[in-house]
Amino acid sequence: MYAIVDNGNKQYKAEIGATLKLEKLNANVGDKVELSVVMVSDENGIRVADEVANLKAVCEVVEQGKDKKIIVFKYKAKKNERKKQGHRQPYTKVKFLELAAK
């Protein structure tokens, strides 16, 4: 069984017990967060839209952190324009616990 959950205009495939790396959430480690469910696939088939409107995904925050640094380098030939920047995207790692009714 798995579910497609929605967070920050992005959708993630989640199975019970799996960990997910989401966009940064305002929650402390150990807190429980609820995500909206878009689709559920189980032994009964696939359920979407109104069939999963009353479900929520309950997750526990495992870690807050930053990804590896990426380098952003802008360059214009023959103009002596160069700009180098680094970026580390913050994330929240959560563990998918259960599907529950709202």
VEXVEXTI-474857 format. One record per residue: residue in three letters; z, y, x of N, C-alpha, C, O in turn. Coordinates in nm, 2 decimals. Atoms other than C-alpha are relative to their C-alpha. Layout:
N
+-----+--------+--------+--------+--------+--------+--------+--------+--------+--------+--------+--------+--------+
:   r :     nZ :     nY :     nX :    caZ :    caY :    caX :     cZ :     cY :     cX :     oZ :     oY :     oX :
+-----+--------+--------+--------+--------+--------+--------+--------+--------+--------+--------+--------+--------+
: ala :      Z :      Y :      X :      Z :      Y :      X :      Z :      Y :      X :      Z :      Y :      X :
...
+-----+--------+--------+--------+--------+--------+--------+--------+--------+--------+--------+--------+--------+
//
This chain:
102
+-----+--------+--------+--------+--------+--------+--------+--------+--------+--------+--------+--------+--------+
:   r :     nZ :     nY :     nX :    caZ :    caY :    caX :     cZ :     cY :     cX :     oZ :     oY :     oX :
+-----+--------+--------+--------+--------+--------+--------+--------+--------+--------+--------+--------+--------+
: met :   0.00 :  -0.12 :   0.08 :   0.00 :   0.00 :   0.00 :   0.00 :   0.12 :   0.09 :   0.07 :   0.13 :   0.19 :
: tyr :   0.00 :  -0.13 :  -0.07 :  -0.08 :   0.35 :   0.12 :  -0.02 :   0.11 :  -0.10 :  -0.06 :   0.09 :  -0.22 :
: ala :   0.02 :  -0.12 :   0.08 :  -0.09 :   0.70 :  -0.02 :  -0.06 :   0.11 :   0.08 :  -0.04 :   0.12 :   0.20 :
: ile :   0.06 :  -0.12 :  -0.06 :  -0.28 :   1.02 :   0.05 :   0.09 :   0.11 :  -0.04 :   0.10 :   0.14 :  -0.16 :
: val :  -0.09 :  -0.11 :   0.04 :  -0.03 :   1.31 :   0.07 :  -0.06 :   0.13 :   0.05 :  -0.15 :   0.13 :   0.14 :
: asp :   0.05 :  -0.13 :  -0.02 :  -0.10 :   1.68 :   0.08 :   0.10 :   0.09 :   0.06 :   0.21 :   0.10 :   0.01 :
: asn :  -0.09 :  -0.09 :  -0.06 :   0.06 :   1.93 :   0.31 :  -0.08 :   0.11 :   0.08 :  -0.16 :   0.08 :   0.17 :
: gly :   0.07 :  -0.10 :  -0.07 :  -0.07 :   2.27 :   0.42 :  -0.15 :   0.00 :  -0.01 :  -0.22 :   0.02 :   0.09 :
: asn :   0.15 :   0.01 :   0.02 :  -0.42 :   2.23 :   0.27 :  -0.06 :  -0.11 :   0.09 :  -0.18 :  -0.11 :   0.11 :
: lys :   0.06 :   0.11 :  -0.07 :  -0.46 :   1.91 :   0.48 :   0.06 :  -0.13 :  -0.07 :   0.17 :  -0.13 :  -0.13 :
: gln :  -0.04 :   0.13 :   0.06 :  -0.44 :   1.55 :   0.36 :   0.02 :  -0.10 :   0.11 :  -0.05 :  -0.11 :   0.20 :
: tyr :  -0.04 :   0.10 :  -0.10 :  -0.28 :   1.26 :   0.55 :   0.02 :  -0.13 :  -0.07 :   0.07 :  -0.14 :  -0.19 :
: lys :  -0.01 :   0.14 :   0.05 :  -0.29 :   0.88 :   0.50 :   0.14 :  -0.04 :   0.04 :   0.17 :  -0.04 :   0.16 :
: ala :  -0.14 :   0.04 :  -0.03 :   0.07 :   0.75 :   0.48 :   0.03 :  -0.13 :  -0.06 :   0.00 :  -0.16 :  -0.17 :
: glu :  -0.05 :   0.13 :   0.05 :   0.21 :   0.40 :   0.46 :   0.15 :   0.01 :   0.01 :   0.21 :   0.08 :   0.10 :
: ile :  -0.15 :   0.00 :  -0.01 :   0.58 :   0.33 :   0.40 :   0.05 :  -0.05 :   0.13 :   0.01 :  -0.15 :   0.18 :
: gly :  -0.05 :   0.03 :  -0.13 :   0.77 :   0.33 :   0.73 :  -0.08 :   0.07 :   0.11 :  -0.03 :   0.06 :   0.23 :
: ala :   0.08 :  -0.06 :  -0.11 :   0.49 :   0.51 :   0.92 :   0.05 :   0.15 :   0.03 :   0.10 :   0.21 :  -0.06 :
: thr :  -0.03 :  -0.14 :  -0.03 :   0.54 :   0.84 :   1.10 :  -0.13 :   0.08 :   0.00 :  -0.24 :   0.04 :   0.03 :
: leu :   0.11 :  -0.09 :   0.01 :   0.31 :   1.14 :   1.05 :   0.03 :   0.13 :   0.07 :   0.14 :   0.17 :   0.08 :
: lys :  -0.01 :  -0.13 :  -0.07 :   0.25 :   1.46 :   1.25 :  -0.06 :   0.10 :  -0.09 :  -0.18 :   0.11 :  -0.11 :
: leu :   0.04 :  -0.10 :   0.10 :   0.23 :   1.75 :   1.00 :   0.00 :   0.13 :   0.06 :   0.06 :   0.15 :   0.17 :
: glu :  -0.02 :  -0.14 :  -0.04 :   0.19 :   2.12 :   1.03 :   0.15 :   0.03 :   0.00 :   0.23 :  -0.03 :  -0.08 :
: lys :  -0.14 :  -0.04 :  -0.01 :   0.52 :   2.29 :   1.11 :   0.06 :   0.03 :  -0.13 :   0.01 :   0.10 :  -0.21 :
: leu :  -0.07 :  -0.02 :   0.13 :   0.77 :   2.27 :   0.82 :   0.13 :   0.07 :   0.04 :   0.19 :   0.05 :   0.15 :
: asn :  -0.13 :  -0.06 :  -0.01 :   1.09 :   2.48 :   0.78 :   0.10 :  -0.10 :  -0.04 :   0.16 :  -0.09 :  -0.16 :
: ala :  -0.10 :   0.10 :   0.03 :   1.33 :   2.18 :   0.79 :   0.06 :  -0.04 :   0.13 :   0.00 :  -0.04 :   0.24 :
: asn :  -0.07 :   0.05 :  -0.12 :   1.59 :   2.05 :   1.03 :  -0.02 :  -0.15 :   0.02 :  -0.06 :  -0.22 :  -0.08 :
: val :   0.01 :   0.14 :  -0.02 :   1.59 :   1.71 :   1.19 :   0.10 :  -0.07 :  -0.09 :   0.22 :  -0.03 :  -0.09 :
: gly :  -0.08 :   0.07 :   0.08 :   1.73 :   1.46 :   0.95 :  -0.01 :   0.04 :  -0.15 :   0.04 :  -0.03 :  -0.24 :
: asp :   0.02 :  -0.04 :   0.14 :   1.64 :   1.66 :   0.63 :  -0.11 :  -0.09 :  -0.06 :  -0.19 :  -0.14 :   0.00 :
: lys :   0.10 :   0.07 :   0.07 :   1.44 :   1.50 :   0.36 :  -0.09 :   0.11 :  -0.06 :  -0.05 :   0.21 :  -0.11 :
: val :   0.10 :  -0.09 :   0.06 :   1.12 :   1.67 :   0.25 :  -0.09 :  -0.08 :  -0.10 :  -0.10 :  -0.20 :  -0.09 :
: glu :   0.08 :   0.07 :   0.10 :   0.90 :   1.60 :  -0.05 :  -0.14 :   0.06 :   0.01 :  -0.16 :   0.18 :   0.02 :
: leu :   0.14 :  -0.03 :  -0.01 :   0.52 :   1.60 :  -0.03 :  -0.07 :  -0.04 :  -0.13 :  -0.04 :  -0.14 :  -0.19 :
: ser :   0.08 :   0.04 :   0.12 :   0.27 :   1.60 :  -0.32 :  -0.10 :  -0.11 :   0.03 :  -0.15 :  -0.12 :   0.14 :
: val :   0.08 :   0.12 :  -0.01 :   0.07 :   1.28 :  -0.37 :  -0.14 :   0.03 :  -0.07 :  -0.14 :   0.08 :  -0.18 :
: val :   0.13 :  -0.02 :   0.06 :  -0.31 :   1.30 :  -0.42 :  -0.06 :  -0.13 :  -0.05 :  -0.13 :  -0.14 :  -0.15 :
: met :   0.06 :   0.13 :   0.04 :  -0.40 :   0.93 :  -0.43 :   0.10 :  -0.11 :   0.04 :   0.17 :  -0.10 :   0.14 :
: val :  -0.08 :   0.11 :  -0.04 :  -0.22 :   0.59 :  -0.42 :  -0.09 :  -0.12 :  -0.02 :  -0.17 :  -0.14 :  -0.11 :
: ser :   0.07 :   0.13 :   0.01 :  -0.38 :   0.25 :  -0.34 :   0.10 :  -0.11 :   0.02 :   0.17 :  -0.11 :   0.12 :
: asp :  -0.09 :   0.12 :  -0.01 :  -0.18 :  -0.07 :  -0.40 :  -0.07 :  -0.12 :  -0.06 :  -0.19 :  -0.12 :  -0.09 :
: glu :   0.05 :   0.12 :   0.06 :  -0.22 :  -0.41 :  -0.55 :  -0.07 :   0.01 :  -0.14 :  -0.15 :  -0.07 :  -0.18 :
: asn :   0.05 :  -0.03 :   0.13 :  -0.30 :  -0.26 :  -0.89 :  -0.13 :   0.08 :   0.01 :  -0.20 :   0.10 :  -0.10 :
: gly :   0.12 :  -0.07 :  -0.01 :  -0.60 :  -0.07 :  -0.75 :   0.03 :   0.14 :   0.05 :   0.13 :   0.17 :   0.10 :
: ile :  -0.01 :  -0.14 :  -0.04 :  -0.66 :   0.30 :  -0.68 :   0.03 :   0.09 :  -0.11 :  -0.03 :   0.08 :  -0.22 :
: arg :  -0.04 :  -0.09 :   0.11 :  -0.49 :   0.57 :  -0.88 :  -0.01 :   0.14 :   0.06 :   0.03 :   0.17 :   0.17 :
: val :   0.02 :  -0.14 :  -0.04 :  -0.58 :   0.94 :  -0.86 :   0.03 :   0.09 :  -0.12 :   0.06 :   0.05 :  -0.23 :
: ala :  -0.01 :  -0.11 :   0.10 :  -0.54 :   1.27 :  -1.05 :   0.12 :  -0.01 :  -0.09 :   0.23 :  -0.01 :  -0.04 :
: asp :  -0.11 :   0.00 :   0.10 :  -0.33 :   1.25 :  -1.37 :   0.09 :  -0.12 :   0.02 :   0.21 :  -0.12 :  -0.02 :
: glu :  -0.08 :   0.12 :  -0.02 :  -0.21 :   0.90 :  -1.28 :   0.11 :   0.01 :   0.11 :   0.21 :  -0.05 :   0.10 :
: val :  -0.10 :  -0.02 :  -0.11 :  -0.02 :   1.02 :  -0.97 :   0.06 :   0.14 :  -0.01 :   0.13 :   0.18 :   0.09 :
: ala :  -0.05 :  -0.14 :   0.02 :   0.07 :   1.37 :  -1.10 :   0.15 :   0.00 :   0.00 :   0.21 :   0.10 :   0.03 :
: asn :  -0.15 :   0.00 :   0.01 :   0.43 :   1.26 :  -1.15 :   0.06 :  -0.07 :   0.12 :   0.18 :  -0.10 :   0.12 :
: leu :  -0.05 :   0.07 :  -0.12 :   0.47 :   1.10 :  -0.80 :   0.02 :   0.11 :   0.11 :  -0.05 :   0.21 :   0.12 :
: lys :  -0.02 :  -0.08 :  -0.12 :   0.61 :   1.26 :  -0.49 :   0.03 :  -0.10 :   0.12 :   0.08 :  -0.21 :   0.10 :
: ala :  -0.03 :   0.08 :  -0.12 :   0.64 :   1.13 :  -0.13 :   0.12 :   0.05 :   0.06 :   0.13 :   0.17 :   0.09 :
: val :  -0.13 :  -0.04 :  -0.06 :   0.99 :   1.14 :   0.02 :  -0.01 :  -0.04 :   0.15 :  -0.03 :  -0.15 :   0.18 :
: cys :   0.01 :   0.02 :  -0.15 :   0.99 :   1.18 :   0.40 :   0.12 :   0.06 :   0.06 :   0.19 :   0.15 :   0.01 :
: glu :  -0.12 :  -0.04 :  -0.08 :   1.26 :   1.23 :   0.66 :  -0.06 :   0.07 :   0.13 :  -0.14 :   0.01 :   0.20 :
: val :   0.04 :  -0.07 :  -0.12 :   1.21 :   1.48 :   0.94 :   0.06 :  -0.07 :   0.12 :   0.18 :  -0.08 :   0.13 :
: val :  -0.05 :   0.07 :  -0.11 :   1.23 :   1.30 :   1.27 :   0.00 :   0.09 :   0.13 :   0.09 :   0.08 :   0.21 :
: glu :   0.01 :  -0.08 :  -0.12 :   1.13 :   1.56 :   1.53 :  -0.08 :   0.13 :  -0.03 :  -0.17 :   0.14 :  -0.12 :
: gln :   0.08 :  -0.13 :   0.00 :   1.01 :   1.93 :   1.57 :  -0.04 :   0.01 :   0.14 :   0.03 :  -0.01 :   0.23 :
: gly :   0.05 :  -0.01 :  -0.14 :   0.79 :   1.99 :   1.87 :  -0.13 :   0.08 :   0.01 :  -0.17 :   0.14 :  -0.09 :
: lys :   0.12 :  -0.06 :  -0.02 :   0.48 :   2.13 :   2.02 :  -0.10 :  -0.10 :   0.07 :  -0.06 :  -0.18 :   0.15 :
: asp :   0.10 :   0.09 :  -0.06 :   0.15 :   1.95 :   2.11 :  -0.03 :   0.04 :   0.14 :   0.03 :   0.14 :   0.19 :
: lys :   0.04 :  -0.03 :  -0.14 :  -0.01 :   1.95 :   2.45 :  -0.07 :   0.13 :   0.00 :  -0.13 :   0.17 :  -0.10 :
: lys :   0.07 :  -0.13 :  -0.01 :  -0.15 :   2.28 :   2.57 :  -0.15 :  -0.02 :   0.01 :  -0.20 :  -0.11 :   0.08 :
: ile :   0.14 :  -0.01 :  -0.01 :  -0.51 :   2.35 :   2.51 :  -0.04 :   0.13 :   0.06 :   0.03 :   0.23 :   0.04 :
: ile :   0.05 :  -0.13 :  -0.06 :  -0.71 :   2.61 :   2.71 :  -0.11 :   0.05 :  -0.08 :  -0.21 :  -0.02 :  -0.11 :
: val :   0.11 :  -0.07 :   0.07 :  -0.92 :   2.86 :   2.53 :  -0.06 :   0.10 :   0.10 :   0.01 :   0.19 :   0.15 :
: phe :   0.06 :  -0.08 :  -0.10 :  -1.17 :   3.02 :   2.77 :  -0.12 :   0.07 :  -0.05 :  -0.22 :   0.00 :  -0.09 :
: lys :   0.12 :  -0.07 :   0.05 :  -1.41 :   3.29 :   2.66 :  -0.07 :   0.07 :   0.12 :  -0.01 :   0.12 :   0.21 :
: tyr :   0.08 :  -0.04 :  -0.11 :  -1.69 :   3.39 :   2.89 :  -0.13 :   0.06 :  -0.04 :  -0.20 :   0.00 :  -0.13 :
: lys :   0.13 :  -0.06 :   0.03 :  -1.99 :   3.62 :   2.87 :  -0.08 :   0.01 :   0.13 :  -0.03 :   0.08 :   0.23 :
: ala :   0.08 :   0.00 :  -0.13 :  -2.26 :   3.57 :   3.14 :  -0.05 :   0.14 :   0.03 :  -0.09 :   0.21 :  -0.06 :
: lys :   0.06 :  -0.12 :  -0.06 :  -2.36 :   3.86 :   3.36 :   0.07 :   0.13 :  -0.05 :   0.02 :   0.24 :  -0.03 :
: lys :  -0.07 :  -0.12 :   0.06 :  -2.10 :   4.09 :   3.19 :   0.14 :   0.01 :   0.07 :   0.21 :   0.11 :   0.04 :
: asn :  -0.13 :   0.00 :  -0.07 :  -1.79 :   4.01 :   3.41 :   0.11 :   0.00 :  -0.11 :   0.21 :   0.06 :  -0.09 :
: glu :  -0.10 :   0.02 :   0.10 :  -1.60 :   3.92 :   3.09 :   0.05 :  -0.14 :   0.00 :  -0.02 :  -0.24 :  -0.03 :
: arg :  -0.06 :   0.14 :   0.00 :  -1.36 :   3.63 :   3.11 :   0.14 :   0.02 :  -0.06 :   0.21 :   0.11 :  -0.02 :
: lys :  -0.13 :   0.00 :   0.06 :  -1.05 :   3.56 :   2.90 :   0.05 :  -0.14 :  -0.01 :  -0.02 :  -0.22 :  -0.07 :
: lys :  -0.06 :   0.13 :   0.00 :  -0.83 :   3.26 :   2.95 :   0.13 :   0.01 :  -0.08 :   0.22 :   0.09 :  -0.05 :
: gln :  -0.12 :   0.01 :   0.08 :  -0.56 :   3.17 :   2.69 :   0.04 :  -0.14 :  -0.01 :  -0.04 :  -0.23 :  -0.01 :
: gly :  -0.05 :   0.13 :   0.03 :  -0.34 :   2.87 :   2.63 :   0.06 :   0.00 :  -0.14 :   0.11 :   0.11 :  -0.18 :
: his :  -0.06 :   0.01 :   0.13 :  -0.21 :   2.75 :   2.30 :   0.06 :  -0.14 :  -0.02 :   0.01 :  -0.24 :   0.02 :
: arg :  -0.07 :   0.12 :   0.04 :   0.05 :   2.49 :   2.19 :   0.03 :   0.01 :  -0.15 :   0.11 :   0.09 :  -0.19 :
: gln :  -0.02 :   0.00 :   0.15 :   0.04 :   2.40 :   1.82 :   0.13 :  -0.06 :  -0.03 :   0.16 :  -0.18 :   0.01 :
: pro :  -0.13 :   0.06 :   0.04 :   0.39 :   2.35 :   1.67 :  -0.03 :  -0.11 :  -0.11 :  -0.12 :  -0.09 :  -0.19 :
: tyr :   0.01 :   0.11 :   0.10 :   0.43 :   2.03 :   1.45 :   0.13 :  -0.05 :  -0.04 :   0.24 :  -0.02 :   0.03 :
: thr :  -0.12 :   0.07 :   0.05 :   0.68 :   1.84 :   1.25 :  -0.03 :  -0.15 :  -0.02 :  -0.13 :  -0.18 :  -0.08 :
: lys :   0.02 :   0.15 :   0.02 :   0.70 :   1.46 :   1.28 :   0.09 :  -0.05 :  -0.11 :   0.21 :  -0.03 :  -0.10 :
: val :  -0.07 :   0.05 :   0.11 :   0.81 :   1.29 :   0.96 :  -0.02 :  -0.15 :  -0.01 :  -0.12 :  -0.20 :   0.02 :
: lys :   0.01 :   0.14 :   0.03 :   0.88 :   0.93 :   0.86 :  -0.01 :  -0.01 :  -0.15 :   0.08 :   0.03 :  -0.23 :
: phe :   0.03 :   0.02 :   0.14 :   0.74 :   0.83 :   0.52 :   0.09 :  -0.11 :  -0.05 :   0.09 :  -0.22 :  -0.01 :
: leu :  -0.10 :   0.09 :   0.04 :   1.02 :   0.66 :   0.33 :  -0.04 :  -0.07 :  -0.13 :  -0.03 :  -0.19 :  -0.14 :
: glu :   0.02 :   0.07 :   0.13 :   0.92 :   0.60 :  -0.03 :  -0.09 :   0.09 :  -0.09 :  -0.10 :   0.21 :  -0.07 :
: leu :   0.06 :  -0.08 :   0.11 :   0.72 :   0.71 :  -0.34 :   0.10 :   0.00 :  -0.11 :   0.15 :  -0.10 :  -0.15 :
: ala :  -0.09 :  -0.01 :   0.11 :   0.93 :   0.84 :  -0.62 :  -0.06 :   0.08 :  -0.11 :  -0.15 :   0.16 :  -0.09 :
: ala :   0.04 :  -0.09 :   0.12 :   0.89 :   1.00 :  -0.96 :   0.06 :   0.14 :   0.02 :   0.17 :   0.15 :   0.07 :
: lys :  -0.05 :  -0.13 :  -0.01 :   0.93 :   1.37 :  -0.98 :   0.11 :   0.03 :  -0.10 :   0.16 :   0.14 :  -0.10 :
+-----+--------+--------+--------+--------+--------+--------+--------+--------+--------+--------+--------+--------+
//
